[in-house]
Amino acid sequence: MSMNTQGRPTDVGEAETSYRPKTFTGNRGLDMEEPLIFEFGHFDTMGVDLDEPEDFAPELGSHARAAELELPGLAEPEAMRHYVRLSRNNYAIDSGLYPLGSCTMKHNPRLNEKMARLPGFGDIHPLQPLSTVQGAVELIDDLARWLMVSTGTSAVAMSPKAGAHGELCGMMAIKAAHKAADRNPTMVLVPESAHGTNPATAALLGYKVVSIDAKDDGTVDLASVKATIAEHAGNVAAIMLTNPNTCGLFEREIIEIADAVHAADAYFYCDGANFNAIVGKARPGDLGVDAMHINLHKTFSTPHGGGGPGSGPVVLSERLAPFAPLPFIRKTDDGPVLVETEADTIEGEQPFGRMTAFHGQMGMFVRALAYMMSHGSDGLKQASEDAVLNANYVRVGLQDLMSLPFGERPCMHEVLFDDSFLKDTGVTTLDFAKAMIDEGYHPMTMYFPLVVHGAMLIEPTESESRAALDLFIATMRDLVMSAQRKETDRFSGAPYLAPRRRLDETTAARKPVLKWTPPAPAEVTPAAAE
Amino acid sequence: MRYLPLSDTDRGDMLARIGVDTIDDLFADVPEKARLNELLDLPRRAGELQVERQLSALAAKNVSAGSVPFFVGAGAYKHHVPATVDHLIQRSEFLTSYTPYQPEITQGTLQYLFEFQTQVARLTGMDVANASMYDGSTGTGEAVLMAHRVTRRNKAVLSGGLHPQYRDVVEDISGMADDTVVSLPADPTGTEDILNQIDDDTSCVVVQSPSFYGQLIDLKPIAEKAHAHGALLVAVFTEVVSLGLIEPPGGQGADIVVGEGQSIGNGLNFGGPYVGLFATNQKFIRQMPGRLCGETVDAEGRRGFVLTLSTREQHIRREKATSNICTNSGLCSLAFTIHMSLLGGAGLKKLARINHANAVKLKKDLSAVPGVEVLNTAYFNEFTVRLPEPAHGVVEALAEKGVLGGVPVSRLEPGKPELENLLVVASTEVNTDEDRAAFAGALKEVLA
């Protein structure tokens, strides 16, 4: 029933405008407080209707569960409301600009979701007979071709589950290649600006990580690379470089670096997290890259999903191709064939092993291929160009007020500022980021890369319109000027307007509470008991 | 291009504002000899309709599980997922959000991760669980590495009942890291003597129950022997629904429990993305891999959640991290949490009973086929049968008759004559009596 406007006031009245009620529920209008399922679900409630099986004699041996399963259930409407309410406490690409540098928060087309859910892709089992999944094998092969053509490489290992898993795969291929050549180098060169996954991956494989220096312009120092290789002659397995690098700059001397690495019988692993800047503009294979993972969830827009699932296929140079892990696809006259075990390999195929059960993130492959097909060669190039254009537009919109650590030079798809513009304001990078939340923006990546003090790494992506960028730039300018006017309240306590204020991470780490436990029963005082 | 908001006018104006003439001026750092002057040798852009047409044609070449009598398991299982689950995980706020590094505006993700961790801890009977791994196989690899850190030893003993591809993942990462792995021969019936393999150099024993072959394994004696030698028991499962009916590994002395969570909330997807479950005891939390969500309060004292103990992780610790892992399996863990909330303990138990009842019926039906021998005595929703001829050909012949009838062990363990005739079959709640009759009938014809 709608409300009749007769007999009720239609003006806004004269209430005090600054008054904010302290509500009984803790809710603030549409901003809802929501308990944990353990606090309102019941052990005997179900949101599914299942028929009890007919009487039968179980064959569980002595393994039947004795203890009850203390998991609360919710009826369907309860579950729907609970998770819808939780969702509303999240920032998302679909609701706003998400300029997280190095994370590539671009639009996630829903066509891709629809395609991944076709029963012919979403409802097939990894181990059903291969004769019944030829379309799936073809799809993987198609995507592999798109990835190889766009990177200028000769092979691709499709199975890694995420970027870091792809790094591990690429480095395992490199280790296997050294072993096959009877070499056992022990060191991997990693610049300080690298993602933390790079040194972690190298260390996981038993390599000693040797840090290499950057030049004052934010790129890797070729002389330092050469000197380090010379110092450890014959003992360098690989260099791990991100290009474009984490400062948002293209490594100008990348070919010379690759040549120096190759001359030392070492391999060039490229962290492909920033490949989205150069798709259709340059091919990593032409830059001397031997192995590079591609974050399908960044460059090719499979949804980040609140932290996964990702997908990290690794393209490989001709030298590394024979070592690609199982499973892989072999081209034959009868079409693509999935090779799953070492017993099925033929001469020239020397897989180093297996990264994961089954065949990789098929659901992500479908989405990425739909994305790439939608763009085509022309659209992929345009997307890279727009990403770089947008980042530079933000750069010139802010560079007079914020501080560029490496001078006013073009950036790639992301622009890096340091915190020197906040000097003497009493506002930190963290405060600044939290104030952005009050303005309705997700903060940029902060305090990364480590080579810059108080780093702020902004990646607008190609998905933003000019109007959206203009408003973002204007907002950032307003915040900078406010900080410089020392309006510290706006920053030091921010965010004020989010579902939560700043959270106490110190206590969370010191006394970890990692699951819900029932509250201890309150002590009953004699007075209360009466 | 429909995904790109900039118009050519915008582009021209923006280049002028930046102060360059052409877009290529912004790519000036790319070495000239590596610049692409032509488009990539790939098709041009395509509209939704064209993409949908092409991909649908590929999808149509595959036989989907829901379209036939379907008995394939061996690490991934066909279950019914309520419609609510897929709707909720496609909400923009979940689907298009990043890792919750800004907790003030990602409490939605953080709270469900906390619920997920609590559900997994309770299911497995362990103190704590992490916010998920890529899948069960990579989680098993991480569990072994963690056991090495905890015990400061580097020899893992793997049961012959472990999923062969999980074993391969563990062996291959261990080989690269120069650790030792002792893998026992295939053990379809759960009769291997694993206790004899445990010694003072052993860091962990890895045992799967229900095993790859479907056999339920008593973990208690293995835990006792492992602990007596200062080693850990890593308990693995690939079918999480089994925990609705069987004794959880935590109650049997497991130190690390790792498994595949796909069955709850997640489709088959030809093998991924899935969701790895990982749980352990309180004393080991600082050696755990992967993300952890913890409870805390905000500046106004209200309860909230954050990612915590990140000093274990690569972005802080770099080469000293407990793992190189950067992501979890966020959206798949959400699907798990929602489905598990709809089931609750009572629903999971009922679902597990239906699965077990269907497997018991299937065993009866297949046992009646001449020449078929069921190898397992205690099992949940999956078991192994010995056929009178190589299983590989039988499965292909069954597929031609429109029945997807299990996984030949030889597909994962080729070149082992003693395994060539073995077939692993699973039956879940999706199977009807008609499905089972079709399977048994077709098998009879194929073997005749």
Interface residues (C-beta under 8 A of the other chain):
Chain A: G26 E33 E34 L36 I37 F38 G41 H42 F43 D44 T45 M46 G47 V48 L50 D51 E52 P53 E54 F56 A57 P58 E59 L60 G61 S62 H63 A64 R65 A66 A67 E68 L69 E70 L71 P72 G73 L74 E76 A79 M80 H82 Y83 V84 L86 S87 R88 N89 N90 Y91 A92 I93 D94 S95 Y98 L100 C103 M105 H107 N108 P109 L111 E113 K114 M115 A116 R117 L118 P119 G120 F121 G122 D123 I124 H125 P126 L127 Q128 P129 S131 T132 V133 Q134 G135 A136 E138 L139 D142 W146 V149 S150 K161 A162 G163 A164 H165 E167 L168 M172 K175 H195 G196 T197 P199 A200 T201 A202 A203 L204 L205 G206 V209 L249 F250 E251 R252 I254 I255 I278 G280 K281 A282 R283 D286 L287 P303 H304 G305 G306 G307 G308 P309 G310 S311 P325 L326 E340 T341 A343 D344 F352 G353 R354 M355 T356 A357 F358 H359 G360 Q361 M362 G363 M364 V366 L369 A370 M372 M373 S374 H375 G376 S377 D378 G379 L380 K381 Q382 A383 E385 D386 V388 L389 N390 N392 Y393 R395 V396 G397 P410 M412 A433 K434 I437 H442 P443 F448 E462 S463 E464 S465 R466 A468 G493 P495 A498 P499 R500 R501 R502 L503 D504 E505 T507 A508 A509 P512 V513 L514 K515 W516
Chain B: M1 R2 Y3 L4 P5 L6 D10 R11 D13 M14 L15 R17 I18 G19 V20 I23 D25 L26 F27 A28 D29 V30 P31 K33 A34 R35 L36 L39 L40 D41 L42 P43 R44 R45 A46 G47 E48 Q50 V51 E52 Q54 L55 S56 A57 L58 A59 A60 K61 N62 V63 S64 A65 G66 S67 F70 V72 A74 G75 A76 K78 P82 T84 D86 L88 I89 Q90 R91 S92 E93 F94 L95 T96 S97 Y98 T99 P100 Q102 P103 E104 I105 T106 Q107 G108 T109 Q111 Y112 F114 E115 Q117 T118 Q119 A121 R122 L123 G125 D127 V128 A129 A131 S132 Y134 D135 G136 S137 T138 L145 H163 Q165 Y166 D168 V169 E171 D172 I173 G175 M176 A177 D178 S209 L216 D218 L243 G244 L245 I246 E247 P248 G251 G267 L268 N269 F270 G271 G272 P273 V275 I285 R291 L292 C293 G294 E295 T296 V297 D298 A299 E300 R302 G304 F305 V306 T308 L309 S310 T311 E313 Q314 H315 I316 R317 R318 E319 K320 A321 S323 N324 I325 C326 T327 N328 S329 G330 L331 C332 L334 I338 M340 S341 L342 L343 G344 G345 A346 G347 L348 K349 K350 L351 R353 I354 H356 A357 N358 A359 V360 K361 K363 T377 A378 Y379 F380 V395 E396 A399 L404 V407 R411 L412 P414 G415 E429
